[in-house]
Amino acid sequence: MRTPPGTPSVAGLLLAAGGGRRLGGRPKALLPHRGRPLVEHAVRVLREGGCGPLHVVLGAAADEVRERADLAGCAVTVNPDWEQGMGSSLRAGLAALRGTGADAVLVLLVDQPGIGPEAVARVRTASGGARDALVAASYDGGRGHPVLFGADRWEGVAATAEGDRGARAYLRDHRGELTLVDCSDVALPHDIDTPEDLIRLE
């Protein structure tokens, strides 16, 4: 997607490194959804939601994901420390975005297929592309994904991203600056974590 000159650039960052431990070691990026790997669906959601450039962080079975999934048009970062949790993948993704000129980044998780382009576009638009923006989707009053960070916040987010908590600590410490955008009417924030959750895939 080409951004018109003068338009704020909101990059899309897809965290797709998880090994699916509770799914018997099936990498989440390769779970089948609508006939293709789940990672492809998530990339399409970011693209159709108006994000660009697109960055994908892989980890578990990264070579296999690259071989089986069409990630054309995406910059791919492989996180060697993916087993340490989502925080390490978020740090890797933010590091890859430095120097791209993006004004903000919208972060999406690969294992939430119920979140579509409408929610992405709603959160992206609410930020105005501001470099100090802090925006998250909300569902029934609770904060969820996607989450958007203006570029001026990336260093602070990376400094607090640890384990499986991702940006949770940063968002908690800056909740007074956070804009919540209700997406309950256009998205379902369910995770694919256990075999019982696989019913949410199509």
Helices and strands as residue ranges (DSSP letters): E 10-16, G 21-23, G 28-30, E 32-33, E 36-37, H 38-48, E 54-58, H 62-68, E 74-78, G 82-84, H 86-97, E 104-109, H 117-127, E 134-139, E 142-150, G 151-153, H 154-160, G 163-165, H 168-173, G 175-177, E 179-182, G 195-200
